[in-house]
Amino acid sequence: MIVKKIKEIIKNENYQAIFLAGHENEAVLKNIRYVSGFTGTSGYVFIGADFGYFISDFRYRDQAKNQVTDLDFIEIDTTIFDVINDLIKKHNVKLTAFDKKLFYSEYEKFDEELDSELVPLDNIIEKLRISKNENEIKLLQEACNITDRAFSHILDFIKPGMTEKQVERELKDYMLNEGADGAWDSFIVASGPRGAMPHGIASDKVIETGELVTLDIGCVYKGYTSDMTRTIAVGEVSDKLKEIYEVVKTAQQKGLDAAKAGITGKELDAVCRDYISSKGYKEQFKHGTGHGIGLDVHEAPYVSVRNENPLEEGACVSIEPGIYITGLGGVRIEDDIILTRNGCIVLNNSPKDLIKI
């Protein structure tokens, strides 16, 4: 289905082929996975309006034949340049669009060796990735389910005196044991004053009684990611921290209530931002309200003041407003949602009332 859509797009473009070169390039390989289904670490895709090929070497022959169904497989016997040049000649390709995520050193080599002019590919594949199909939503849901279970588990694990890194390690181990393929490289575990750092990755800081702890966590399940944030209290916290928690919780719920296909990213961002501003915390909420989630944990579309485009039905986005006060701490609450015509489906089910451990 994806290959068919790409072929239809090419018919209306001035180039004759799209070339994805994914030799150990994670960003390009995710686009290749989306287009072809291939999950290996070295492969190439060459698609035109009336042809389509997946190319790799003998190491991935069996894997490619099992995973790739909509493209003809070619095994590299000489060099990738020879293979592509044969296809360029066979299909009379004068202009080839390449994935802009290609490493520059590789681009230079392909530009030198290929018998077709190379032009950068607009974000065609990234745009196709925005609206998730039924199978993608199932994978995203399971990634969120694992994350929810990990959060529930960590509530019984966290104790004053532990370091943030200890909490991070426990979360990652639990996710892997629950069936995740992997977890992010770094989780945000930000306690006390470090909670004022929106991207305060886990450190050696000791978690203390009377602090809030922000946990921004997620895993990968069959290629698809989750991204959830909850903020919890270790013992009794100050009235000020309780106040900002309630402001963020209400702002996040307002965002969920307003989320639906057709609203622009800017309009949805404003729902959360305007409420937080009305409570006096405009300067303490500077990041965007959300982002797309899929094969990447951060991808299009974006729920921010810069996105004036309508959000698509089937898009998976996060809603994650926050308040950050230097020297005191911070609060962020985040869910992953699927946009529908009439609203949204929330993929996370972890509680959002302030939990005291």
N, C-alpha and C positions, 0 to 999 in steps of 0.2 A: 504493500500500500504506500509506504514512504517513498520507495523508488519510483513508483508510478507518478506520485505528486511531483517529484523532482524532475522527471522527464517532461511533464507538462509545463513546468516553470521554464525549463531550458528552451522550449519551443518559442517562447516570447522574449528571449534574451539575445544579445548580439554575440555571445560566445556559443561554441558548439559542444563544450564538455565541461564537467566539473571534476576536479582532481583533488582527492583527499589523501595526503601522505602521512600515515600514522605510524612511523617507525619510532617506537618508544617516546612518542609525544602524547602525553596524557590528554591534553585538551582536544587534539585532533582525533585521538582514538575514541573519545566519547561521542563525537559526531559520527565516526565510522560505526560505532556500536549502534547508534540510533538508526542509521540508514540501513545497515546490513545485518545486525544481530551478532556480529563477530566480537568476542570478548578477549581476544589475544592481545599481545603487545606489539605486534608488527604486521601491518596490513595496509593496502592501498585500495582506493575506490576510484573508478573512472567511469563516469556516466554521461551519456548524451541523450538526445531526444528519442533515439531509436536503438540504443544499446546500453549495456551496463555490465561492468566487470568488477570482480573482487580479486585482488592480486596479493599473493604472499609466497613464502618459500616453503620448502618441504617440511619444515618443522610444524607448520600450521595447516598442512594439507587436509588431514582428517578432521581437525576442528572446524576448519572453514566449510568443508563439505557438509558437516552436520549442522552448522549454525546459519550459514548463508544460503537462503533459498531463492531470492529474487534477483541475484546477479550471477553471471557466468564466472566460474573460477578459472584463474590462470596461475600456474605455478611458475615461479621465477627460475629459469635455468641459467640465465646469463646475468644481466643486471636489470634493475627496475627501469633504467633509462631505455634499454633496448626494448623492453616489453611495452612501455608507454609509447615510444616512437613507432613501433609496429602498429599500435592501435590508432595513433594519430594519422598515419598514412592510410590505413584501412578505411577509416571513417572520414577522411579529408577534414581533419580538425585544424582550423587556422588559429582559433582563439580559445584558450583554456582558462577557466576560472579556478584559482587555487584557494584553499582554506587559509585565511589570514593568520591563523594561529600557528602556521608552519614556522619552524625556527628559521631565522634569517639565513644562517649558514646553509641550511638545506635549500631554501628558496634560491639562493645564488647558484647552487649546483644544478638544480632543475632548470633554472632559467638558461644556464649555459648549455646544458645537454639536450634539452627537448626541442623538437622541431615544430614547436607551436608557440605563439606568443602567449605569455602568462599575464593574467589580470587578476586583481584581488576579488574574491567572491564576497558579495554583500552577505549580510547575516541571514541567508535564506534558511539554512538548516536550524539555526538557533530560533528563528521565528516559527518553524514547523514544530520545534520541541515544546513550545509554550503550552499548547492545548494537549492535555494528556488523554490517552485512550483508556479503555476499561482495564486492560492488563497493567498499564503503568500505574493507574490509581490503586490497584490491588497491591502492587509492590510498595508504593509510597505508604499505604495504610499499614502494611506489615512493619516497615521501618519505624513508623510512628508507634506501633504497638510495642515493639521491642524497647523503644525509648521510654515509653510510659512505664513499662515494667521495671526498667532500670532506675527510673526516678523513685518509684515506690520502694524498691530495694534499698536505695541509698538513704532513705529517711531513717531506716533502722540502723544504718551503718555510721552515719556522721556523729561524732562526739567532740566536745571541746577538747583541745589539745592535739587533735589531728592536723596534719598539714593539708593544704589544698591539693597538693600532688597525690597524697594518699587517696583522697576522694576521687580524683580523676582516674587513677589506676583501677580502683574498685569498679567504677562505672564502666570502663572499657572492658575489663575482664568479664563483667556480668553480661554485657551486650554480646560479646563473642560466644559466651556459653549459651545465650538465648537464641543463637542462630544468625546473628549479624555476620556479614562477610568482613566487616571492618568497622572502625570508628574514625572520627576525624583525627588528624595528627595532634591537635591540641584542643582541649575543652576549656571553656571559660568557667573557672571556679574562683569567684572573686568575693572575698569575705571582708566585712568591716569597711574601712575607708577605701579598700581596693575596689569595692563595688561601684565607686564613682568612675571607674575605668570601663567603658563599654566593651572593650576587648581585653579585659584583664585575664589572660590565660593563667592556668593553675601555676602557683608558685610554692615556695617553701614556707610561706607564711602560715603560722599556726592559727587555727580557727578558735575564736574565743566566745565565751558566753556574753550575750547582749549584742551580738552582731547579726546583721543580715548576711546571707550567703546567696549570691546569684549563680545559678547553674545553667549554662547555655551548652546543650549537649545534643549529640545526634549520632546516627550510625548509617551504614550502607547495607542495603539488602538487595541482592541481585542487581547491583548497579545503581539503585535508586536510594536517595538520601532522606534523612529526617533532620529537623532542626527545631528544637523545643527549648524554651527558657522558663524556669521557675525561680522565684526568690523565696527563701525560707528564713525563719528566725531561729537562732540558737539561744534558747532561753527567752527571757523578757527583753524586749527592745524598747527604745524611746518612743514617746508619742509622735515625735517628728517623723521617725521612720515608718511608724504605722500610718501616718497621714499620707506620706508620699506613696506608700503601698496601695492604699485605697484609691488614690487618684489614678495611678497606673492601671489598676484592675478595672476601674470604670472606663477609662479611655480605651483599653483593649477590647472590652465588651462592646463598646460603641462601634469600634472598627469592625468587629465580627457582625454586628447587627446591620451595618451599612454595606458590607461586602457583597457584591454580586457582579455577574458579567455585565459589561456596558459602562460601569462607573470608571472614570479615569483613575490612573494611579495617583495623580495629584489630588483629585477629589477625595479619594479614600484616605490618603495621608492626612488631609485637612481635618477629617472627622476626629482622629486621635489628637492631632497637633492643636487644634483649636480648643479642645476640652482641657488639655494640659495647660495651655496658655491661659485659659480663663481662671485657672486655679493658682496662677502666679508663677508657673514653672517653665515659661517659654524658653528661657535661656539655658535650662537644664535638660532640654530635649533637642539635640542637634542632628541626630542621624535620621535616616529614612524610616518610615513605619514598617516597611517590609520589602521582600524580594521574592523572585521566583525560586522554586525548588524542583529538582528532578534528578538528572544524571549528575548535575553539579549542585552543591549546597547553596550557591549563589548564582543565579542565572536570570534571564529575562522571564517575566516582566518585573518592573520595579514599582513599588508603592512609595512614591516620593514626590516632592514638589517639582521635580524635573520631568516627570512622565505625564504628558498630557494626552496620551493615547488611551482609548477604552481598553479595559482588561477583558481578555477573551474568556468565553465559556470553556470550562475544562482546565483552566490554568490553575496550577498549584502555587500559592503564595503564602508567605508568612505575615502575620500581624504581630508586631513586637515593639510597641511604644515603651519608653523608659524615662526615668528621671535620675539624674546623676548629680550629686552634691559633693564637691571636693571637701575632703576632710571628714565627711560624715559617712557616705556610702551611696548606694544606688539600688534601684529596683527596675527590673525588666520582666515582662511576662509575654510569652510568645507561643502561638499555635500555628500549625500548618493547616491550610484550608484549600478546598477545591471550590472554585467559583461556578455557580450555576446561574440560570436565567433569573431565578427567583430569590437567590441568596447564596449561601455557601454551606459546604459540608466540612465540619471541623474534624480533622483526623486524630487529634490528641484528646485524651480524656483525663489527664492528670488534674487534680483539684487546683483551684486558683484562689481559694480563701487562704489567708496567711496561715501557714503551718508553723507551729512552734515545736521544736524538738528538744 
